[in-house]
């Protein structure tokens, strides 16, 4: 602009006026100074190519006019140049201020989304940590179910060693089978929940990584725009970059830029909500699982207690009957001895009666009479024989009864041994083993 001002103030150099542009020399004819006149002939050597005084004055006047016009034009040019320079400076300053304001607003927008992304990253990281803790509880609870399952299966195997007729499908066995099935179902549920928790943690980390990349871009962009906002006309690190005044083909719009971060945060929020719901579900599952296992354990223990009480009662009754049988066996043995003694006691009367009859069979001739004595002796012998037969029959019956009592005694003793074995299995083996059943806190994954 300064160079333009200098050019406008310079005055143009005077130029020679061509001869064709000069006015016609009419004075030569009027003053009789032409080549054919007598005076012209006398002064021809002094008048050649010379101007008249009016012509000289007019030429100077023209030059004055052109000089004045040039000065006026130069002055107007200087004024216009100054006005243009002032306008350009004001425009540049206003544009720079607008750019600064726009950059400031942009920095606010970037800071807003950067803060939102940072908050979302922290929330996702915290949520992933909480979900990892719940996952650890699931793993502990799954490990804790191994002991109840081993106890249930061991109880079932121990009870297989019961002896008939105690090898029955009783309430205890049904509750143990129900407990084993419940534990298997719980283990499958915990394994599925563990897989779901692992997948959710992976999704949380993936969306956290997406948000971190977006946040990192925002931080870098914020630093760049903040650096741009600090540039001024007095900065020493500014220079010309002619190729930068263009839009990149891959550049986003403010709408797509904001939508990108909004979508990232929305997806992260969705995964965070899914993680929160999954944590609540895991908490409910572990609570229900622990309660169900302890309730089933209590049901099995109650069934064992009832069964052991029933076995004790049956054993006491069997022992009571065994005592009665033993007493009856003793009495029966004494009765058999008494019957044998009674039969032996009848031998002498029989011998006496039969000897009398035998001796009287030798009475001579007519003396061999069927008298009253003979009839009474025969009746006596028959009565004695009948009594002996009755006693022998009763002896046989008593001996059979004794054998039956002995069999019953043996059966009772065997049954008592079976009951003692069943009580030992249920009480000493199974119920003692069940004292190792995990507590509720361990089943819930807290230990």
ROBALUM-781944 format. One record per atom (N, C-alpha, C): residue in one letter; x, y, z. Coordinates in steps of 0.02 Angstrom, whole numbers, padded with zeros to 5 digits, always signed. Layout:
AXYZ...
//
This chain:
X+00042-00060+00000X+00000+00000+00000X+00043+00062+00000X+00099+00057+00035X+00144+00116+00036X+00172+00128-00033X+00189+00075-00068X+00216+00082-00136X+00164+00113-00181X+00102+00091-00173X+00048+00120-00214X+00041+00194-00201X+00047+00215-00137X+00042+00286-00120X+00098+00326-00152X+00157+00298-00153X+00214+00333-00184X+00203+00343-00257X+00178+00292-00290X+00166+00297-00362X+00114+00350-00378X+00063+00354-00333X+00010+00402-00347X+00033+00474-00337X+00081+00487-00296X+00102+00557-00282X+00154+00581-00332X+00184+00537-00370X+00235+00560-00419X+00201+00597-00477X+00232+00656-00497X+00204+00695-00553X+00232+00669-00618X+00191+00666-00669X+00214+00640-00733X+00262+00689-00765X+00315+00661-00797X+00366+00703-00831X+00336+00736-00892X+00354+00797-00905X+00326+00832-00965X+00350+00798-01029X+00307+00793-01075X+00323+00760-01139X+00319+00811-01196X+00359+00799-01247X+00358+00844-01307X+00295+00834-01347X+00265+00889-01367X+00203+00886-01406X+00222+00876-01479X+00196+00824-01512X+00212+00813-01583X+00191+00873-01625X+00226+00880-01682X+00212+00937-01727X+00145+00933-01759X+00121+00873-01769X+00054+00864-01800X+00000+00889-01754X+00014+00887-01685X-00038+00908-01638X-00039+00984-01629X+00011+01019-01652X+00011+01092-01643X-00040+01125-01688X-00065+01184-01669X-00114+01219-01712X-00081+01242-01777X-00122+01250-01825X-00098+01271-01893X-00068+01341-01888X-00012+01349-01920X+00023+01414-01916X-00008+01464-01965X-00067+01490-01944X-00102+01540-01987X-00065+01607-01987X-00024+01617-01936X+00011+01682-01933X+00059+01691-01989X+00083+01636-02018X+00130+01643-02073X+00098+01678-02134X+00038+01666-02150X+00003+01697-02207X-00016+01769-02191X-00042+01776-02128X-00068+01842-02109X-00011+01893-02106X+00047+01871-02084X+00101+01918-02074X+00147+01920-02134X+00126+01883-02187X+00165+01883-02249X+00235+01858-02235X+00237+01802-02200X+00302+01773-02183X+00311+01706-02214X+00269+01690-02261X+00274+01626-02295X+00338+01622-02336X+00349+01566-02365X+00411+01557-02404X+00413+01601-02467X+00350+01620-02489X+00349+01660-02551X+00351+01735-02539X+00343+01753-02473X+00342+01826-02459X+00413+01853-02456X+00417+01922-02464X+00483+01953-02465X+00515+01953-02396X+00470+01965-02340X+00497+01964-02272X+00515+01894-02250X+00475+01845-02272X+00489+01775-02255X+00556+01755-02283X+00570+01781-02345X+00634+01763-02375X+00692+01792-02336X+00680+01852-02308X+00734+01884-02272X+00748+01852-02205X+00694+01822-02170X+00702+01793-02102X+00691+01718-02101X+00698+01689-02159X+00683+01617-02163X+00728+01578-02118X+00788+01594-02110X+00834+01555-02068X+00820+01560-01994X+00782+01611-01969X+00767+01621-01897X+00698+01596-01877X+00652+01586-01925X+00583+01566-01907X+00570+01492-01915X+00615+01454-01936X+00602+01383-01948X+00592+01346-01883X+00534+01307-01878X+00518+01263-01821X+00514+01300-01755X+00492+01359-01752X+00483+01396-01690X+00410+01410-01678X+00389+01413-01612X+00320+01425-01592X+00311+01498-01575X+00250+01517-01578X+00232+01584-01558X+00224+01587-01483X+00224+01648-01455X+00218+01656-01383X+00150+01631-01356X+00094+01643-01392X+00030+01614-01367X+00031+01538-01366X+00066+01512-01417X+00070+01438-01418X+00110+01414-01358X+00161+01449-01340X+00203+01428-01284X+00165+01434-01218X+00127+01488-01214X+00087+01497-01153X+00032+01444-01146X+00000+01431-01206X-00053+01379-01204X-00024+01311-01186X+00036+01298-01212X+00067+01233-01196X+00083+01229-01121X+00108+01284-01094X+00121+01283-01022X+00057+01276-00981X+00003+01309-01006X-00061+01304-00971X-00086+01232-00971X-00077+01201-01030X-00098+01130-01033X-00058+01087-00984X+00005+01102-00981X+00045+01062-00934X+00025+01075-00862X+00009+01139-00846X-00015+01154-00778X-00079+01116-00762X-00124+01115-00815X-00188+01081-00804X-00178+01006-00793X-00134+00976-00835X-00122+00904-00826X-00089+00890-00759X-00045+00934-00737X-00012+00924-00672X-00063+00928-00615X-00108+00980-00621X-00160+00987-00568X-00205+00925-00567X-00224+00904-00628X-00268+00844-00631X-00232+00784-00602X-00167+00776-00619X-00130+00718-00591X-00125+00721-00517X-00115+00782-00489X-00112+00788-00416X-00178+00770-00383X-00233+00795-00413X-00299+00778-00386X-00311+00703-00387X-00295+00672-00446X-00304+00600-00450X-00260+00563-00399X-00198+00586-00393X-00154+00554-00344X-00180+00562-00273X-00208+00622-00258X-00235+00633-00191X-00295+00588-00177X-00340+00585-00229X-00398+00540-00220X-00374+00468-00212X-00322+00448-00251X-00296+00380-00244X-00267+00367-00176X-00232+00419-00149X-00205+00409-00082X-00261+00402-00030X-00312+00442-00038X-00369+00438+00009X-00403+00370+00005X-00415+00349-00059X-00447+00283-00068X-00403+00227-00040X-00337+00233-00053X-00291+00182-00028X-00292+00180+00048X-00292+00241+00079X-00293+00243+00152X-00358+00213+00179X-00415+00233+00146X-00480+00206+00168X-00482+00130+00159X-00455+00106+00101X-00453+00034+00089X-00410-00002+00140X-00352+00029+00155X-00308-00002+00205X-00342-00006+00273X-00375+00051+00293X-00411+00051+00357X-00467-00001+00358X-00504-00004+00301X-00559-00053+00296X-00532-00125+00300X-00475-00136+00263X-00445-00203+00265X-00421-00221+00334X-00392-00172+00369X-00369-00186+00437X-00427-00201+00484X-00481-00159+00477X-00540-00171+00519X-00571-00239+00504X-00575-00255+00439X-00604-00319+00419X-00562-00377+00446X-00496-00370+00439X-00452-00423+00464X-00458-00431+00539X-00462-00374+00576X-00468-00378+00648X-00535-00408+00668X-00589-00386+00633X-00655-00415+00649X-00658-00490+00633X-00628-00508+00575X-00628-00580+00557X-00587-00620+00608X-00531-00591+00631X-00490-00625+00680X-00527-00632+00746X-00563-00580+00766X-00602-00584+00828X-00658-00635+00822X-00691-00635+00764X-00744-00686+00753X-00714-00756+00755X-00656-00764+00724X-00623-00830+00725X-00606-00850+00797X-00580-00799+00836X-00565-00813+00906X-00627-00834+00944X-00682-00798+00933X-00745-00815+00967X-00769-00885+00946X-00764-00899+00881X-00785-00964+00857X-00742-01019+00886X-00676-01006+00888X-00631-01055+00918X-00647-01065+00992X-00663-01010+01027X-00682-01015+01097X-00744-01058+01107X-00795-01046+01065X-00856-01086+01068X-00841-01159+01053X-00798-01168+01003X-00779-01236+00985X-00742-01271+01042X-00699-01233+01076X-00665-01262+01133X-00714-01282+01188X-00765-01241+01197X-00816-01259+01247X-00852-01323+01228X-00869-01328+01163X-00903-01389+01140X-00858-01450+01149X-00795-01443+01129X-00749-01499+01136X-00740-01517+01210X-00734-01466+01253X-00725-01480+01324X-00787-01515+01353X-00846-01495+01330X-00908-01527+01354X-00908-01601+01337X-00895-01617+01273X-00896-01687+01253X-00838-01726+01284X-00781-01691+01291X-00724-01724+01323X-00740-01742+01395X-00772-01695+01430X-00792-01709+01500X-00843-01765+01503X-00892-01764+01457X-00942-01818+01456X-00910-01885+01443X-00863-01886+01395X-00829-01949+01379X-00787-01972+01438X-00753-01925+01470X-00711-01944+01527X-00754-01972+01584X-00811-01941+01596X-00857-01967+01647X-00881-02036+01629X-00898-02045+01565X-00922-02111+01543X-00867-02163+01549X-00806-02144+01534X-00749-02191+01540X-00740-02211+01613X-00742-02162+01658X-00735-02177+01729X-00792-02221+01754X-00854-02205+01731X-00911-02245+01752X-00906-02317+01726X-00886-02323+01663X-00878-02390+01635X-00823-02429+01670X-00768-02395+01686X-00714-02429+01721X-00736-02451+01790X-00772-02407+01826X-00797-02426+01892X-00848-02482+01887X-00892-02478+01837X-00943-02530+01828X-00910-02597+01811X-00858-02595+01769X-00824-02657+01752X-00791-02687+01814X-00764-02644+01857X-00735-02669+01920X-00787-02701+01965X-00845-02670+01970X-00899-02699+02010X-00923-02765+01980X-00929-02767+01914X-00950-02829+01881X-00897-02884+01890X-00833-02864+01890X-00779-02913+01902X-00785-02942+01972X-00803-02899+02021X-00813-02924+02089X-00871-02973+02092X-00925-02958+02056X-00982-03005+02054X-00962-03069+02019X-00921-03063+01967X-00897-03123+01932X-00855-03166+01979X-00814-03133+02020X-00774-03170+02068X-00820-03206+02119X-00874-03173+02139X-00922-03205+02184X-00953-03267+02151X-00968-03260+02086X-00996-03318+02050X-00946-03376+02050X-00883-03360+02038X-00832-03413+02037X-00826-03446+02105X-00826-03405+02158X-00822-03433+02226X-00883-03475+02242X-00942-03450+02222X-01003-03488+02235X-01003-03554+02197X-00978-03552+02134X-00973-03614+02095X-00925-03664+02128X-00869-03639+02153X-00823-03683+02189X-00854-03709+02253X-00894-03667+02286X-00925-03687+02350X-00976-03743+02340X-01007-03747+02280X-01057-03800+02268X-01025-03869+02261X-00959-03872+02252X-00927-03937+02244X-00933-03978+02308X-00927-03944+02365X-00930-03980+02429X-01000-04009+02442X-01055-03969+02434X-01121-03999+02442X-01135-04056+02393X-01111-04049+02332X-01123-04103+02283X-01085-04166+02304X-01023-04157+02327X-00985-04215+02351X-01018-04247+02411X-01045-04205+02456X-01080-04232+02515X-01142-04271+02495X-01182-04242+02449X-01243-04276+02427X-01228-04342+02393X-01180-04342+02347X-01163-04405+02312X-01133-04456+02360X-01091-04432+02407X-01063-04478+02457X-01117-04508+02501X-01166-04467+02521X-01222-04493+02560X-01260-04547+02522X-01273-04534+02459X-01308-04584+02418X-01268-04648+02412X-01203-04642+02401X-01161-04701+02395X-01157-04739+02461X-01151-04702+02517X-01148-04736+02583X-01214-04773+02597X-01269-04743+02579X-01334-04774+02593X-01347-04834+02548X-01307-04841+02493X-01312-04901+02452X-01285-04962+02489X-01245-04950+02542X-01217-05005+02581X-01263-05028+02637X-01323-05000+02639X-01372-05027+02687X-01391-05098+02668X-01409-05137+02718X-01426-05207+02706X-01502-05214+02702X-01525-05261+02661X-01598-05274+02659X-01621-05295+02729X-01680-05278+02749X-01732-05243+02711X-01729-05167+02718X-01674-05141+02749X-01669-05068+02757X-01648-05033+02693X-01631-05070+02641X-01612-05040+02578X-01676-05020+02541X-01705-04965+02565X-01770-04943+02539X-01762-04874+02509X-01807-04856+02465X-01810-04788+02436X-01854-04746+02481X-01822-04717+02532X-01859-04680+02582X-01857-04605+02567X-01884-04567+02614X-01886-04494+02606X-01816-04464+02603X-01770-04493+02641X-01701-04467+02641X-01671-04473+02571X-01680-04531+02539X-01652-04540+02472X-01684-04493+02422X-01749-04483+02428X-01783-04437+02383X-01756-04366+02393X-01746-04345+02454X-01720-04277+02467X-01647-04271+02444X-01608-04325+02453X-01539-04323+02429X-01535-04318+02353X-01577-04356+02319X-01580-04352+02246X-01601-04282+02224X-01651-04255+02260X-01673-04187+02244X-01616-04137+02255X-01578-04147+02309X-01522-04102+02324X-01468-04106+02270X-01451-04168+02249X-01400-04176+02196X-01423-04144+02131X-01486-04154+02113X-01513-04123+02052X-01513-04047+02058X-01532-04022+02116X-01532-03949+02127X-01461-03921+02119X-01412-03954+02148X-01343-03929+02143X-01319-03930+02071X-01336-03983+02033X-01316-03985+01962X-01348-03928+01924X-01411-03915+01936X-01445-03860+01901X-01414-03793+01921X-01398-03786+01985X-01367-03723+02008X-01298-03714+01976X-01260-03767+01971X-01194-03763+01939X-01201-03742+01866X-01249-03770+01830X-01260-03750+01760X-01280-03677+01756X-01324-03655+01801X-01346-03585+01802X-01287-03539+01816X-01245-03556+01864X-01188-03515+01880X-01138-03512+01823X-01129-03568+01788X-01083-03568+01731X-01109-03523+01675X-01175-03528+01661X-01204-03483+01610X-01198-03410+01630X-01210-03396+01694X-01205-03327+01717X-01133-03302+01714X-01085-03346+01729X-01014-03328+01723X-00997-03310+01651X-01021-03350+01604X-01009-03335+01533X-01040-03267+01514X-01100-03255+01537X-01133-03192+01522X-01095-03134+01553X-01071-03142+01614X-01033-03089+01647X-00968-03075+01609X-00934-03129+01587X-00873-03119+01548X-00885-03081+01483X-00940-03100+01449X-00957-03065+01386X-00973-02992+01400X-01009-02979+01454X-01028-02909+01470X-00966-02868+01488X-00919-02899+01524X-00857-02863+01540X-00818-02848+01476X-00818-02894+01428X-00783-02881+01365X-00817-02824+01328X-00883-02823+01327X-00919-02768+01295X-00904-02702+01330X-00903-02703+01396X-00887-02642+01434X-00817-02616+01415X-00769-02661+01411X-00701-02640+01394X-00698-02614+01322X-00734-02648+01276X-00734-02625+01207X-00762-02555+01201X-00819-02542+01233X-00849-02475+01229X-00808-02424+01268X-00775-02446+01320X-00730-02401+01356X-00671-02382+01311X-00646-02431+01273X-00591-02416+01227X-00614-02367+01172X-00675-02377+01147X-00701-02331+01096X-00706-02260+01125X-00733-02255+01186X-00739-02189+01217X-00670-02160+01232X-00622-02201+01251X-00554-02176+01263X-00522-02149+01200X-00533-02185+01144X-00506-02160+01080X-00538-02094+01062X-00605-02089+01070X-00639-02026+01056X-00615-01972+01103X-00607-01990+01168X-00583-01941+01217X-00512-01918+01199X-00469-01965+01179X-00401-01947+01159X-00401-01899+01100X-00444-01913+01051X-00450-01868+00994X-00474-01799+01016X-00521-01798+01063X-00547-01735+01088X-00491-01696+01124X-00450-01732+01164X-00396-01698+01199X-00346-01668+01150X-00328-01708+01100X-00281-01682+01050X-00311-01623+01012X-00374-01629+00993X-00408-01574+00958X-00413-01513+01002X-00428-01523+01066X-00433-01466+01113X-00366-01430+01118X-00312-01468+01122X-00246-01437+01126X-00230-01399+01062X-00249-01428+01005X-00235-01394+00941X-00275-01329+00937X-00340-01332+00953X-00381-01272+00948X-00361-01220+01001X-00339-01245+01060X-00316-01198+01111X-00252-01164+01088X-00209-01202+01055X-00148-01173+01026X-00165-01122+00972X-00214-01141+00930X-00236-01094+00877X-00265-01031+00907X-00302-01038+00962X-00332-00980+00993X-00281-00933+01024X-00221-00957+01039X-00170-00916+01069X-00127-00879+01018X-00135-00896+00953X-00097-00860+00901X-00121-00788+00897X-00075-00742+00884X-00091-00671+00873X-00045-00645+00818X-00057-00582+00799X-00016-00553+00746X+00056-00543+00768X+00068-00544+00832X+00136-00535+00857X+00170-00602+00870X+00135-00659+00857X+00166-00724+00868X+00224-00734+00821X+00276-00768+00847X+00337-00778+00807X+00336-00844+00769X+00287-00888+00784X+00286-00953+00752X+00230-00959+00701X+00212-00904+00670X+00161-00905+00617X+00196-00897+00550X+00166-00926+00499X+00195-00922+00432X+00140-00935+00381X+00158-00926+00318X+00110-00938+00264X+00101-01013+00252X+00037-01034+00244X+00019-01102+00224X-00035-01097+00171X-00016-01082+00110X-00068-01071+00058X-00113-01131+00047X-00086-01192+00053X-00128-01251+00039X-00176-01270+00093X-00175-01234+00150X-00219-01252+00206X-00289-01223+00199X-00297-01175+00152X-00363-01142+00145X-00407-01184+00100X-00429-01241+00129X-00475-01285+00093X-00506-01333+00143X-00563-01364+00123X-00596-01414+00164X-00571-01483+00145X-00555-01523+00197X-00535-01592+00184X-00596-01633+00162X-00585-01678+00114X-00641-01718+00090X-00669-01764+00145X-00625-01786+00189X-00648-01831+00242X-00672-01794+00304X-00675-01727+00301X-00695-01689+00360X-00768-01701+00376X-00783-01702+00442X-00852-01711+00465X-00886-01643+00472X-00951-01646+00481X-00990-01586+00495X-01002-01581+00570X-01019-01522+00594X-01033-01517+00666X-01087-01565+00690X-01136-01578+00646X-01190-01625+00665X-01163-01696+00672X-01126-01718+00620X-01098-01787+00623X-01046-01792+00679X-01009-01737+00691X-00959-01738+00745X-00992-01747+00813X-01044-01709+00825X-01080-01716+00889X-01115-01783+00893X-01144-01806+00838X-01180-01869+00838X-01133-01927+00852X-01071-01923+00828X-01022-01976+00839X-01010-01986+00914X-00996-01931+00949X-00983-01936+01021X-01047-01955+01059X-01103-01927+01036X-01167-01944+01068X-01181-02018+01061X-01170-02046+01002X-01183-02117+00992X-01136-02160+01034X-01073-02139+01039X-01025-02176+01081X-01047-02177+01153X-01068-02118+01178X-01091-02114+01248X-01156-02154+01257X-01200-02150+01207X-01264-02187+01213X-01251-02262+01217X-01207-02287+01173X-01192-02359+01174X-01158-02378+01240X-01113-02335+01263X-01080-02348+01327X-01130-02349+01384X-01177-02301+01384X-01229-02299+01435X-01273-02362+01432X-01287-02384+01371X-01328-02444+01364X-01292-02505+01392X-01228-02511+01378X-01190-02567+01406X-01182-02561+01481X-01175-02499+01505X-01169-02490+01578X-01234-02510+01612X-01291-02491+01582X-01355-02511+01611X-01363-02587+01609X-01342-02617+01554X-01345-02691+01549X-01301-02722+01602X-01243-02692+01615X-01198-02718+01667X-01229-02710+01736X-01261-02653+01748X-01293-02643+01813X-01349-02694+01824X-01389-02704+01772X-01443-02754+01777X-01415-02824+01787X-01360-02839+01753X-01329-02905+01762X-01302-02914+01833X-01273-02860+01860X-01249-02864+01930X-01307-02877+01978X-01362-02843+01966X-01421-02855+02009X-01447-02927+02001X-01447-02950+01938X-01468-03019+01925X-01421-03069+01960X-01355-03056+01956X-01307-03101+01989X-01318-03101+02064X-01331-03042+02092X-01343-03038+02164X-01405-03078+02184X-01458-03071+02144X-01519-03109+02158X-01508-03184+02150X-01471-03203+02098X-01457-03274+02085X-01418-03303+02144X-01365-03268+02165X-01324-03295+02220X-01365-03299+02285X-01407-03248+02296X-01449-03250+02356X-01497-03309+02353X-01531-03317+02296X-01579-03372+02290X-01544-03440+02293X-01486-03444+02260X-01449-03508+02259X-01430-03528+02330X-01401-03481+02368X-01381-03497+02436X-01441-03516+02479X-01496-03480+02472X-01555-03496+02510X-01583-03564+02491X-01586-03578+02426X-01613-03642+02404X-01570-03700+02429X-01504-03692+02425X-01460-03746+02447X-01466-03757+02523X-01469-03703+02561X-01476-03711+02633X-01544-03740+02652X-01596-03720+02616X-01662-03748+02629X-01663-03823+02613X-01633-03841+02556X-01631-03912+02538X-01588-03951+02587X-01533-03919+02608X-01491-03952+02659X-01530-03964+02723X-01569-03914+02743X-01610-03921+02803X-01662-03976+02794X-01691-03980+02733X-01741-04033+02719X-01708-04102+02723X-01648-04108+02695X-01613-04173+02698X-01596-04190+02770X-01571-04141+02808X-01554-04154+02878X-01615-04174+02918X-01670-04141+02905X-01733-04159+02940X-01755-04230+02922X-01749-04247+02858X-01767-04315+02837X-01720-04366+02870X-01655-04350+02874X-01608-04394+02908X-01627-04402+02981X-01643-04346+03014X-01660-04348+03085X-01722-04391+03096X-01773-04382+03053X-01834-04422+03060X-01819-04496+03048X-01778-04509+02996X-01761-04578+02980X-01722-04611+03036X-01673-04574+03064X-01634-04602+03120X-01678-04613+03181X-01724-04566+03193X-01771-04575+03249X-01815-04637+03238X-01837-04645+03176X-01877-04704+03160X-01836-04767+03167X-01774-04765+03145X-01731-04824+03152X-01718-04839+03225X-01706-04787+03265X-01695-04797+03337X-01757-04828+03369X-01815-04801+03352X-01877-04828+03380X-01886-04901+03360X-01874-04916+03296X-01880-04985+03272X-01829-05030+03307X-01768-05005+03315X-01717-05045+03348X-01736-05059+03420X-01763-05008+03455X-01784-05018+03525X-01840-05069+03528X-01887-05065+03483X-01942-05113+03482X-01916-05184+03468X-01870-05188+03421X-01841-05254+03406X-01803-05282+03466X-01767-05239+03501X-01731-05262+03560X-01780-05283+03615X-01835-05244+03620X-01886-05264+03669X-01916-05332+03651X-01932-05342+03589X-01959-05407+03568X-01906-05462+03574X-01843-05444+03563X-01791-05494+03572X-01787-05517+03644X-01794-05469+03690X-01795-05488+03761X-01853-05535+03776X-01910-05518+03749X-01969-05561+03760X-01957-05630+03730X-01927-05630+03669X-01914-05694+03636X-01864-05735+03676X-01812-05701+03701X-01763-05738+03741X-01794-05767+03804X-01837-05726+03835X-01872-05751+03894X-01918-05809+03876X-01952-05802+03819X-01997-05855+03796X-01958-05918+03777X-01899-05908+03749X-01858-05966+03732X-01838-06003+03796X-01819-05964+03847X-01802-05996+03911X-01862-06033+03940X-01919-06000+03938X-01979-06033+03964X-01996-06095+03924X-01988-06089+03858X-02004-06146+03815X-01955-06204+03827X-01892-06187+03836X-01844-06240+03851X-01862-06275+03917X-01881-06235+03966X-01903-06265+04030X-01965-06307+04020X-02010-06283+03978X-02071-06321+03964X-02055-06386+03929X-02008-06384+03884X-01988-06446+03849X-01957-06495+03898X-01916-06468+03941X-01887-06512+03992X-01941-06542+04037X-01990-06500+04053X-02045-06525+04095X-02085-06578+04058X-02097-06567+03993X-02134-06617+03954X-02095-06682+03949X-02031-06675+03938X-01990-06736+03935X-01991-06773+04002X-01987-06733+04056X-01991-06763+04123X-02058-06796+04135X-02111-06763+04110X-02178-06792+04118X-02184-06856+04078X-02155-06857+04020X-02157-06919+03979X-02118-06974+04014X-02059-06955+04041X-02020-07005+04077X-02057-07029+04139X-02093-06982+04170X-02131-07001+04230X-02187-07050+04213X-02212-07050+04153X-02266-07095+04133X-02242-07164+04114X-02176-07171+04110X-02150-07237+04090X-02164-07289+04144X-02152-07270+04206X-02163-07319+04261X-02236-07340+04267X-02285-07292+04267X-02355-07314+04269X-02374-07358+04210X-02348-07343+04152X-02362-07384+04094X-02335-07454+04103X-02272-07455+04129X-02242-07521+04141X-02284-07560+04191X-02306-07525+04243X-02347-07559+04295X-02412-07585+04264X-02446-07544+04227X-02510-07565+04197X-02499-07621+04147X-02450-07612+04105X-02438-07664+04055X-02414-07729+04087X-02372-07723+04141X-02349-07783+04176X-02408-07819+04208X-02452-07781+04238X-02512-07811+04267X-02554-07847+04215X-02563-07814+04160X-02602-07846+04106X-02566-07907+04080X-02500-07901+04075X-02463-07958+04050X-02467-08016+04098X-02456-08002+04161X-02459-08055+04210X-02529-08085+04213X-02582-08048+04208X-02650-08074+04213X-02669-08112+04150X-02629-08103+04099X-02645-08143+04039X-02626-08216+04048X-02591-08231+04105X-02572-08300+04120X-02622-08333+04169X-02677-08301+04183X-02726-08333+04228X-02754-08397+04193X-02761-08448+04231X-02780-08512+04200X-02855-08515+04185X-02870-08551+04134X-02937-08572+04113X-02989-08518+04121X-03039-08536+04161X-03095-08490+04169X-03078-08427+04206X-03020-08429+04238X-02999-08370+04277X-02978-08312+04232X-02968-08331+04169X-02950-08277+04121X-03013-08238+04106X-03034-08199+04153X-03099-08166+04150X-03090-08092+04135X-03137-08067+04097X-03137-07994+04082X-03174-07958+04138X-03144-07960+04191X-03175-07930+04249X-03164-07854+04249X-03189-07826+04301X-03185-07753+04307X-03113-07731+04313X-03075-07770+04346X-03004-07752+04353X-02968-07752+04286X-02989-07805+04247X-02957-07807+04181X-02975-07746+04140X-03040-07730+04140X-03060-07670+04103X-03026-07607+04129X-03018-07603+04193X-02987-07542+04220X-02914-07539+04203X-02880-07597+04204X-02809-07597+04185X-02800-07579+04112X-02844-07608+04070X-02839-07591+03999X-02853-07516+03990X-02903-07490+04025X-02919-07419+04020X-02861-07377+04045X-02829-07401+04100X-02773-07364+04127X-02715-07362+04076X-02703-07420+04045X-02648-07423+03996X-02663-07378+03936X-02725-07381+03916X-02743-07337+03859X-02738-07263+03878X-02761-07247+03939X-02757-07178+03961X-02685-07154+03965X-02643-07199+03992X-02573-07181+03998X-02541-07173+03929X-02558-07219+03883X-02531-07214+03815X-02555-07150+03781X-02618-07136+03791X-02646-07075+03761X-02613-07013+03792X-02602-07013+03857X-02568-06957+03890X-02498-06948+03864X-02464-07005+03856X-02395-07001+03831X-02395-06974+03760X-02441-06998+03718X-02445-06973+03649X-02460-06898+03649X-02505-06879+03694X-02521-06807+03698X-02460-06767+03720X-02424-06795+03769X-02364-06761+03792X-02311-06759+03738X-02303-06813+03701X-02254-06814+03647X-02274-06764+03591X-02339-06763+03577X-02362-06716+03528X-02349-06644+03550X-02365-06633+03614X-02353-06566+03641X-02278-06551+03642X-02238-06603+03655X-02166-06594+03654X-02142-06575+03585X-02169-06610+03535X-02151-06592+03466X-02171-06521+03451X-02232-06503+03471X-02254-06435+03460X-02210-06385+03496X-02192-06400+03556X-02149-06355+03595X-02080-06349+03564X-02054-06408+03543X-01989-06405+03509X-01992-06364+03445X-02047-06372+03407X-02055-06331+03347X-02063-06257+03364X-02100-06246+03417X-02107-06176+03439X-02040-06148+03461X-01999-06191+03494X-01933-06168+03515X-01890-06152+03454X-01895-06197+03404X-01857-06183+03343X-01881-06118+03310X-01947-06109+03310X-01974-06046+03282X-01950-05986+03322X-01949-05994+03388X-01924-05940+03430X-01851-05926+03417X-01813-05980+03407X-01742-05971+03391X-01733-05935+03324X-01775-05955+03276X-01772-05921+03211X-01790-05847+03218X-01843-05836+03258X-01864-05767+03269X-01809-05728+03304X-01778-05760+03354X-01722-05728+03389X-01666-05710+03340X-01650-05758+03298X-01597-05744+03249X-01617-05688+03202X-01681-05691+03180X-01704-05637+03136X-01703-05569+03171X-01724-05570+03234X-01724-05508+03272X-01653-05482+03281X-01607-05527+03299X-01538-05506+03308X-01508-05480+03242X-01524-05515+03188X-01501-05493+03122X-01531-05425+03104X-01596-05419+03119X-01629-05355+03103X-01603-05299+03146X-01588-05314+03208X-01558-05263+03251X-01490-05242+03225X-01451-05292+03202X-01386-05276+03172X-01394-05234+03109X-01446-05251+03069X-01459-05211+03009X-01478-05140+03029X-01519-05133+03079X-01540-05066+03101X-01480-05027+03129X-01437-05062+03166X-01377-05029+03192X-01332-05006+03135X-01327-05048+03083X-01287-05029+03025X-01318-04969+02989X-01385-04970+02982X-01419-04915+02950X-01412-04851+02990X-01417-04857+03057X-01409-04799+03100X-01337-04773+03095X-01289-04819+03094X-01219-04798+03088X-01208-04761+03022X-01236-04786+02967X-01227-04754+02902X-01260-04686+02901X-01322-04683+02925X-01359-04620+02921X-01333-04568+02970X-01316-04591+03031X-01299-04542+03083X-01224-04529+03086X-01185-04584+03089X-01113-04575+03098X-01077-04557+03032X-01102-04582+02977X-01069-04568+02913X-01100-04508+02878X-01164-04513+02863X-01196-04461+02822X-01205-04396+02860X-01238-04400+02918X-01252-04338+02954X-01188-04305+02980X-01139-04345+02998X-01075-04316+03019X-01041-04282+02961X-01047-04312+02901X-01017-04282+02842X-01052-04217+02823X-01117-04214+02837X-01156-04155+02818X-01141-04095+02863X-01104-04105+02917X-01084-04047+02958X-01034-04003+02921X-01003-04030+02867X-00956-03991+02827X-00991-03949+02774X-01057-03949+02774X-01095-03912+02724X-01078-03837+02730X-01064-03803+02674X-01044-03732+02677X-01099-03688+02706X-01077-03633+02736X-01126-03585+02763X-01154-03543+02707X-01205-03502+02724X-01240-03462+02673X-01193-03412+02640X-01150-03380+02680X-01105-03329+02652X-01058-03359+02601X-01035-03420+02614X-00989-03452+02566X-01027-03472+02504X-01088-03497+02511X-01128-03515+02454X-01146-03453+02412X-01150-03395+02445X-01166-03333+02410X-01104-03301+02379X-01046-03332+02387X-00986-03308+02354X-00949-03254+02392X-00963-03245+02457X-00929-03193+02495X-00864-03217+02527X-00853-03283+02529X-00793-03309+02562X-00755-03353+02513
//
